[in-house]
């Protein structure tokens, strides 16, 4: 789903960005927590899926709070009061023509939802509070707080110090969404969201205010029907916090769900959506169904790491998580070739991690209705999986018959009996390197010859000058589907251990001292100019620049910031040199350039995932 159009509502001199999606009978305002960026939100499939589900039975209203994302972010808006944020919501509701709305407060957004309900009961229908906190900071006056100062610094210090980097994303995701902590695609998106939603200084200033919110008295004044939802294993907010909130709000109902993730869209989001829909009193809309040919992939992944690996590869190949008629989880594809390629990537990546996963693929006519796939064909992948050898991908004869021309090679075929009523079917094992047809002459070449590379693709041969990016591409082409860490690429061999470089300050001590001295001079010059009625524009501009530079030099608690670590430097270096190599390839061989643009993935982990099997000759002197 594409991101809906962004609009703006004015409150005082502040512009608040908002979106609406869906046309259901209930207006539902989602009050996000710490950070938001309306357009970046729609880039993450798991969040998009939850937003889409909510919009099926509501008119969903989304907004960026002042000081964040696409809303006004001037210095004076970085730490707004809760009352100011309530007025922002009033402006958005007026702009969309909503007289009464329900609220879905998430984490820190619960404070906003509760205060709005208290200040504007005539405009509040119902409120849902998920992962709510009555008080974050625990001290002598607030023994019910979640964290004391030491615990707060230990938990959030690394997040603030590395904000917007892979390290900052990993620190925050490990804290609030541990199920996604090993997913490099999710971490890359999360770091991007951090950078675009808030600056490092802004997040520290906002949290310094938010951690001292005390909502105990506010909760007692809420009169709107209230549902408190909490995951019992939430790694940030204990269940006791949810129980306290529910006990303070007259008539509030508490629902505890299994799960460890603080973010509602990570983990079992469907149960939260169901709880919201039921509480709002909206009947479950019938999922649109249709009978069509689909391809399903099943694996025997059960532990969190293996499941995260499967989801990562499914996203890469446009797969959708579904539940089959037998209650088993599967990945649905519109392309059988994509399903097999995904299965091969999963099995190979698991093998590299020391795990032998099985994968099974079947194509057949199914009844597709939202996240549910029904029909006899939907039962085949899980049943076929039991006959597959560890570390291999097996497919039904139907899949074998629909992928000719894809380059996929099959190694063995046999008849297997599945539980009734499925009966007996043909099962074929997908070949791995070494089992493919012997003696076949490779048509694709990516080989180094001295200071040049000989590159042959689809009958056309070109030569290109040597570069580091060409070496990176050769490493990826040599083993399609295998993920390579950027540190391995930089080291030139697989399995290279991460290196620790000496810390370097973002702005050195001498420069910081010079900046502070110049700031004092500028402050004095501005005062003199104002006293004499002269222009201060140039002076103020220089002063603001120096303030920004100094802000980049310090982190949480005034600690001096250092440059990113080896992994982040390697990621940036590999991205630049691969991009340069692809640019030169496109100029010399446009067809190969297009192929590699669609097949080569860069990030913390890099890989080459072609849609059809290609045999490459790589290496050279």
C-alpha positions in Angstrom: 0.0 0.0 0.0 1.3 3.4 -0.9 1.5 6.1 1.8 -1.6 8.3 1.8 -1.2 12.0 1.0 0.1 14.2 3.8 -1.8 17.3 4.8 -1.2 20.1 7.3 -3.4 21.6 10.1 -2.5 24.9 11.7 -2.7 25.5 15.5 -1.4 28.9 16.5 1.9 29.3 14.5 2.6 25.6 14.2 1.8 23.3 11.3 0.9 19.7 12.2 1.3 17.0 9.5 -1.5 14.4 9.3 -2.9 11.6 7.1 -6.1 9.8 6.9 -6.7 6.3 5.5 -9.8 4.2 5.3 -13.5 5.1 5.4 -14.8 3.0 8.2 -17.7 4.1 10.5 -15.4 5.1 13.4 -12.7 7.8 13.6 -9.6 6.4 15.2 -6.6 8.6 16.1 -3.3 6.7 16.5 -1.2 8.6 19.1 2.3 7.2 18.4 5.0 7.2 21.1 8.5 8.6 21.0 9.1 9.2 17.3 7.1 9.5 14.2 7.6 10.3 10.6 4.4 9.8 8.6 5.9 8.9 5.3 8.7 6.7 6.6 6.2 4.7 8.7 4.7 3.2 5.4 8.1 1.8 4.4 8.0 -1.0 7.0 5.8 -3.9 5.9 4.8 -5.0 9.4 3.7 -1.5 10.4 1.9 -1.0 7.0 0.1 -4.3 7.5 -1.3 -3.2 10.9 -2.3 0.2 9.6 -4.1 -1.4 6.7 -6.0 -3.8 9.0 -7.1 -0.9 11.3 -8.2 1.1 8.3 -10.5 -1.7 7.2 -13.0 -0.8 9.9 -12.1 2.8 10.8 -11.1 6.1 9.3 -7.6 6.0 10.7 -6.1 9.4 11.5 -2.3 9.7 11.8 -0.2 12.7 12.7 3.3 13.8 13.6 3.4 15.6 16.9 5.0 19.1 16.9 8.8 18.9 16.9 8.9 15.6 15.1 8.7 14.1 11.6 7.0 16.3 9.0 5.4 18.7 11.6 7.2 22.0 12.5 10.5 21.2 14.2 11.8 24.6 15.4 13.9 24.7 18.6 11.0 25.8 20.7 8.9 22.8 19.6 11.3 20.1 20.5 9.9 19.5 24.0 6.2 20.5 23.8 3.9 20.3 26.8 1.1 17.7 26.8 -1.4 20.6 26.7 0.2 21.9 23.5 0.0 18.4 22.0 -3.7 18.1 22.9 -4.3 21.4 21.0 -2.4 19.9 18.0 -4.9 16.9 18.0 -7.8 19.3 18.2 -6.5 21.1 15.1 -6.2 17.8 13.2 -9.7 16.7 14.1 -11.1 20.1 13.0 -9.2 19.8 9.7 -10.6 16.3 8.9 -14.1 17.3 10.1 -14.2 14.8 13.1 -16.6 15.8 15.9 -15.9 12.8 18.0 -13.1 10.2 17.8 -11.6 7.2 19.5 -8.0 7.1 20.4 -5.3 4.4 20.2 -2.5 5.5 22.4 0.8 3.6 22.1 3.5 3.8 24.8 4.2 7.4 25.5 1.2 8.3 23.3 -1.1 6.9 26.1 -0.4 10.1 28.1 -1.7 12.2 25.2 -4.8 10.0 24.6 -5.7 10.1 28.4 -5.2 13.9 28.7 -7.3 14.6 25.5 -10.1 12.4 26.9 -10.0 14.4 30.2 -9.8 17.8 28.6 -12.3 17.2 25.7 -14.7 14.5 26.9 -17.4 15.7 24.4 -15.0 14.9 21.5 -13.8 11.5 22.9 -15.7 8.3 22.0 -13.4 5.7 23.4 -9.7 5.2 24.2 -7.4 2.2 23.9 -4.1 2.4 25.8 -1.4 0.0 24.7 1.9 -0.4 26.5 1.1 2.6 28.7 3.2 4.1 31.5 1.9 6.1 34.4 5.4 7.3 35.2 8.6 6.3 33.5 11.1 7.6 36.1 11.0 6.0 39.5 12.1 8.0 42.6 11.1 8.5 46.2 7.9 10.4 45.3 7.0 8.0 42.5 7.8 4.5 43.6 5.5 3.1 40.9 7.8 4.4 38.1 9.3 2.0 35.7 13.0 2.8 35.9 15.3 4.7 38.3 17.9 7.1 37.0 20.6 4.5 36.7 18.4 2.0 34.9 17.1 4.7 32.6 20.7 5.8 31.6 21.7 2.2 31.1 18.7 1.5 28.9 18.5 4.7 26.9 22.0 6.0 27.0 23.3 3.8 24.1 20.1 4.7 22.1 20.7 8.4 22.4 24.5 8.2 22.0 24.2 6.3 18.7 20.9 7.8 17.5 20.3 7.4 13.8 23.1 4.8 13.3 22.9 1.0 13.1 24.1 0.9 16.7 21.4 3.2 17.8 18.7 1.3 16.0 20.0 -2.0 17.4 20.0 -0.6 21.0 16.4 0.7 20.7 15.0 -2.3 18.9 16.6 -4.7 21.3 14.8 -2.8 24.0 11.3 -2.3 22.5 11.0 -5.0 19.8 13.4 -7.9 20.6 11.7 -10.2 18.0 13.0 -7.9 15.3 16.5 -7.3 16.8 18.2 -9.8 14.4 16.5 -8.6 11.2 18.9 -6.4 9.3 16.2 -5.0 7.0 14.1 -3.9 9.9 17.1 -2.4 11.7 18.1 -0.4 8.6 14.6 1.0 8.3 14.5 1.8 12.0 17.8 3.7 11.9 16.4 5.7 8.9 13.3 6.5 10.9 15.4 7.7 13.8 17.4 10.0 11.6 14.3 11.5 9.8 12.0 11.7 12.8 14.2 13.5 15.3 17.8 14.8 15.7 19.9 13.5 18.5 19.5 16.6 20.5 15.7 16.6 20.0 15.2 13.1 21.2 17.2 13.7 24.4 15.3 16.9 25.1 11.9 15.3 24.5 12.6 12.3 26.6 14.0 14.5 29.4 10.5 15.9 29.6 8.5 12.7 28.9 10.3 10.6 31.5 8.8 13.0 34.2 5.2 12.8 33.1 3.0 11.8 36.0 -0.4 10.6 34.8 -1.8 9.1 37.9 -4.2 12.1 38.6 -5.0 12.4 34.9 -6.1 8.8 34.6 -8.6 9.2 37.4 -10.4 12.0 35.5 -11.0 10.0 32.3 -14.6 9.2 31.8 -14.6 7.7 28.3 -14.9 3.9 28.0 -11.3 2.7 28.2 -9.5 -0.5 27.2 -6.0 -1.1 28.5 -4.0 -3.6 26.4 -0.6 -5.0 27.4 1.7 -7.8 26.4 2.6 -9.9 29.5 6.3 -10.2 28.6 6.8 -6.6 27.5 10.6 -6.1 27.9 10.2 -2.3 28.7 7.0 -1.8 30.6 6.0 -4.3 33.3 2.5 -5.6 33.5 2.1 -3.9 36.8 2.1 -0.6 35.0 -0.9 -1.6 32.9 -2.7 -2.9 36.0 -2.1 0.4 37.8 -3.5 2.4 34.8 -6.6 0.2 34.6 -7.2 0.6 38.3 -7.0 4.4 38.1 -9.5 4.8 35.2 -13.1 4.3 36.3 -14.6 1.2 34.5 -11.4 0.5 32.5 -11.0 -3.0 31.1 -7.6 -4.7 31.1 -6.6 -7.2 28.4 -3.3 -9.0 28.8 -1.9 -10.7 25.6 1.1 -13.0 25.2 4.3 -11.5 23.7 7.5 -9.7 24.5 7.5 -6.7 22.1 6.6 -3.2 23.2 5.8 -2.1 19.7 2.3 -3.3 18.8 3.0 -4.1 15.1 6.0 -6.4 15.9 4.9 -9.9 16.9 1.3 -10.9 17.0 -0.3 -7.7 15.8 -3.5 -9.4 14.7 -4.6 -10.1 18.3 -4.2 -6.4 19.1 -6.2 -5.4 16.0 -8.9 -7.8 17.0 -9.1 -6.4 20.6 -9.3 -2.8 19.2 -12.1 -3.7 16.7 -14.1 -5.6 19.3 -13.8 -2.7 21.8 -14.9 -0.2 19.2 -17.9 -2.3 18.5 -17.3 -2.7 14.8 -18.3 -6.1 13.3 -15.4 -8.0 11.7 -15.5 -7.2 8.0 -15.7 -10.3 5.9 -12.3 -10.8 4.3 -12.5 -10.7 0.6 -11.9 -14.1 -0.9 -11.1 -15.4 -4.3 -10.0 -18.7 -5.7 -6.7 -18.5 -7.6 -3.4 -20.3 -8.2 -0.9 -19.4 -5.6 2.4 -20.8 -4.4 3.0 -21.6 -0.8 6.4 -22.0 1.0 6.6 -23.8 4.4 9.7 -24.3 6.5 10.4 -26.0 9.8 11.7 -22.8 11.4 10.3 -22.4 14.9 12.9 -20.5 17.1 12.8 -16.6 16.9 16.1 -16.3 15.0 15.0 -18.8 12.3 11.6 -17.2 12.0 13.2 -13.7 11.6 15.5 -15.2 8.9 12.5 -16.6 7.0 10.6 -13.2 7.2 13.6 -11.3 5.9 13.9 -13.5 2.8 10.2 -13.5 2.3 10.1 -9.7 2.2 13.0 -9.8 -0.3 11.0 -12.0 -2.7 7.6 -10.3 -2.1 6.2 -13.1 0.0 3.2 -12.6 2.4 2.8 -14.4 5.7 -0.4 -16.5 5.9 -2.1 -19.2 7.9 -3.2 -22.3 6.0 -6.4 -24.4 6.5 -4.4 -26.8 8.7 -3.4 -23.9 11.0 0.3 -23.9 9.9 2.2 -20.8 9.0 3.3 -20.3 5.4 4.6 -17.7 3.0 2.3 -17.0 0.0 3.8 -16.0 -3.4 2.3 -15.0 -6.7 5.4 -16.5 -8.4 6.6 -20.1 -8.0 10.1 -19.0 -9.1 10.2 -16.4 -6.3 9.0 -19.0 -3.8 11.8 -21.5 -4.7 14.4 -18.7 -4.7 13.2 -17.6 -1.3 13.4 -21.2 0.0 17.0 -21.6 -1.3 18.0 -18.3 0.3 16.5 -19.4 3.7 18.2 -22.8 3.6 21.5 -21.4 2.6 21.5 -18.6 5.2 20.4 -21.0 7.9 23.3 -23.4 6.9 25.8 -20.6 7.2 24.5 -20.1 10.8 24.9 -23.8 11.6 21.2 -24.7 11.3 19.7 -27.3 8.8 16.3 -26.0 7.9 13.8 -27.8 5.6 11.7 -25.9 3.1 8.8 -27.2 0.9 7.0 -25.4 -2.0 3.7 -26.2 -3.7 1.6 -24.5 -6.3 -2.2 -25.0 -6.4 -5.6 -23.4 -6.4 -6.5 -22.0 -3.0 -9.2 -19.8 -1.5 -7.3 -16.6 -0.5 -9.0 -14.4 2.1 -6.7 -11.9 3.8 -4.1 -13.7 5.9 -5.9 -17.0 5.6 -5.4 -19.5 2.8 -7.8 -22.4 2.5 -8.4 -25.4 0.3 -6.7 -28.9 0.0 -3.7 -27.4 -1.8 -2.9 -25.2 1.3 -2.2 -28.4 3.3 0.4 -29.7 0.9 3.6 -27.7 1.8 3.5 -28.7 5.6 2.8 -32.3 4.7 5.5 -32.3 2.0 7.9 -30.8 4.5 7.9 -34.0 6.6 9.4 -35.9 3.6 12.2 -33.4 2.8 15.8 -33.9 3.9 17.4 -31.4 6.3 19.0 -28.4 4.7 17.2 -28.9 1.4 14.3 -27.4 -0.6 11.7 -29.8 -2.0 8.9 -29.0 -4.4 5.8 -30.7 -5.7 5.6 -31.8 -9.3 3.3 -28.9 -10.0 6.1 -26.4 -9.1 8.6 -28.3 -11.2 6.2 -28.1 -14.2 5.6 -24.3 -13.9 9.2 -23.1 -13.6 10.9 -24.2 -16.8 13.1 -21.4 -18.2 13.8 -20.1 -14.6 17.2 -21.8 -14.5 16.2 -23.8 -11.4 17.7 -27.3 -11.6 16.3 -30.4 -9.9 18.4 -33.2 -8.5 16.0 -36.1 -7.5 12.4 -37.1 -7.9 10.2 -39.5 -6.0 6.6 -40.4 -5.2 5.5 -39.7 -1.6 2.2 -40.4 0.1 0.7 -37.5 2.0 -2.1 -37.8 4.6 -5.6 -38.3 3.3 -7.3 -36.7 1.4 -4.1 -35.4 -0.3 -2.9 -38.8 -1.5 0.2 -39.6 -3.4 2.2 -36.8 -5.3 5.5 -36.3 -6.9 8.2 -34.6 -4.8 11.4 -33.2 -6.4 14.5 -31.9 -4.6 16.0 -28.7 -5.8 19.6 -29.0 -6.8 22.4 -27.3 -5.0 25.8 -26.3 -6.5 27.7 -29.4 -7.6 24.5 -31.4 -8.4 23.7 -29.3 -11.5 24.3 -30.7 -15.0 28.0 -31.5 -15.3 29.9 -30.1 -18.2 27.5 -27.3 -18.9 29.4 -24.3 -20.4 28.8 -21.1 -18.3 27.5 -18.2 -20.3 28.2 -15.5 -17.8 31.7 -14.3 -16.8 32.9 -11.9 -14.2 36.7 -12.5 -14.1 39.7 -10.3 -13.2 42.5 -10.3 -15.7 45.3 -8.2 -14.2 44.2 -4.5 -14.0 41.0 -5.2 -15.9 37.9 -7.3 -15.5 36.3 -9.4 -18.3 32.6 -9.3 -18.0 30.3 -11.4 -20.3 26.5 -11.4 -20.0 23.9 -12.7 -22.5 26.5 -12.9 -25.3 28.1 -9.5 -24.9 31.6 -9.1 -23.6 33.1 -5.9 -22.1 36.2 -5.0 -20.1 36.3 -2.7 -17.1 39.1 -1.3 -15.0 39.7 -2.9 -11.6 38.1 -1.4 -8.5 37.1 -2.5 -5.0 33.5 -2.5 -6.0 34.2 -5.0 -8.8 35.8 -7.3 -6.2 32.7 -7.0 -4.0 30.4 -7.9 -6.9 32.5 -10.9 -7.8 32.3 -12.2 -4.2 28.5 -11.9 -4.3 28.1 -13.4 -7.8 30.2 -16.4 -6.9 27.5 -17.6 -4.4 24.0 -16.4 -5.3 21.7 -16.1 -2.4 24.4 -16.1 0.2 24.4 -13.1 2.6 27.8 -11.5 3.2 28.5 -9.2 6.1 30.1 -5.9 5.0 33.1 -6.6 7.3 33.7 -9.8 5.4 33.7 -7.9 2.1 36.1 -5.3 3.4 38.4 -8.0 4.8 38.3 -9.9 1.5 37.4 -13.2 3.1 34.4 -14.8 4.8 34.4 -15.1 8.5 36.6 -12.1 9.2 36.1 -10.9 12.8 34.9 -7.4 13.4 37.7 -5.0 14.1 37.7 -2.3 16.8 39.2 1.0 15.7 40.4 3.6 18.1 37.7 6.0 19.0 37.9 9.4 17.2 36.0 12.4 18.4 33.5 14.0 16.0 34.9 17.4 16.8 38.3 17.5 18.4 39.1 19.2 21.7 40.9 22.2 20.1 38.0 22.8 17.7 35.5 22.7 20.5 37.5 25.2 22.5 37.8 27.5 19.5 34.0 27.2 18.9 33.1 28.1 22.5 35.5 31.1 22.4 34.0 32.3 19.2 30.5 31.9 20.6 31.3 34.2 23.5 32.7 36.8 21.0 29.5 36.5 18.9 27.2 36.9 21.9 29.0 40.1 22.9 28.9 41.4 19.3 25.1 40.7 19.0 24.5 42.6 22.3 26.5 45.5 21.0 24.7 45.5 17.6 21.3 45.4 19.2 22.2 48.2 21.6 23.3 50.4 18.6 20.3 49.4 16.4 22.6 47.7 13.9 22.0 44.5 11.9 22.6 41.2 13.7 21.6 38.8 10.9 25.1 37.7 9.9 26.2 37.4 13.5 23.2 35.3 14.5 23.6 33.0 11.5 27.2 32.3 12.4 26.3 31.7 16.0 23.5 29.3 15.1 26.0 27.4 12.9 28.5 27.1 15.7 25.8 25.9 18.1 24.8 23.2 15.6 28.4 22.1 15.3 28.9 21.9 19.0 25.6 19.9 19.3 27.0 17.2 17.1 30.1 17.0 19.4 28.3 16.0 22.6 26.0 13.1 23.5 24.0 12.1 26.5 25.3 13.5 29.8 27.7 15.8 28.0 29.9 12.9 26.8 32.0 13.6 23.7 30.6 11.8 20.7 32.9 9.6 18.6 32.6 8.6 14.9 30.7 5.4 14.0 32.3 2.0 14.5 33.8 -0.4 12.0 30.6 -2.0 10.8 28.9 1.3 10.0 32.1 2.6 8.2 32.2 -0.7 6.3 28.6 -0.5 5.3 29.0 3.0 3.9 32.3 2.1 2.1 30.8 -1.0 0.5 27.7 0.9 -0.6 29.8 3.6 -2.3 32.1 1.3 -4.1 29.4 -1.1 -5.3 27.3 1.8 -6.5 30.4 3.1 -8.4 31.0 -0.3 -10.0 27.3 -0.6 -11.0 27.4 2.8 -12.5 30.4 1.9 -14.7 28.9 -1.5 -15.6 25.7 0.2 -16.7 27.6 2.6 -19.0 29.5 -0.3 -20.6 26.8 -3.0 -20.5 23.3 -1.6 -19.9 21.6 -5.1 -19.8 23.9 -6.4 -17.1 23.7 -3.1 -15.2 19.9 -3.5 -15.1 20.2 -7.1 -14.0 22.6 -6.3 -11.2 20.5 -3.3 -10.0 17.6 -5.6 -9.4 19.6 -8.5 -8.0 22.3 -7.0 -5.8 21.2 -6.0 -2.3 23.5 -3.9 -0.1 23.3 -3.0 3.6 24.9 -4.5 6.7 24.4 -7.8 4.9 24.9 -7.9 1.1 23.7 -10.6 -1.4 23.1 -11.4 -5.0 19.6 -12.8 -5.5 18.8 -13.2 -9.3 15.3 -14.1 -10.3 16.6 -16.9 -12.5 19.6 -19.2 -11.9 22.8 -18.0 -13.7 26.2 -19.7 -13.7 29.0 -17.3 -13.3 32.7 -17.8 -13.8 34.4 -15.5 -11.2 37.9 -14.9 -9.8 41.0 -14.4 -11.8 44.5 -13.0 -11.1 
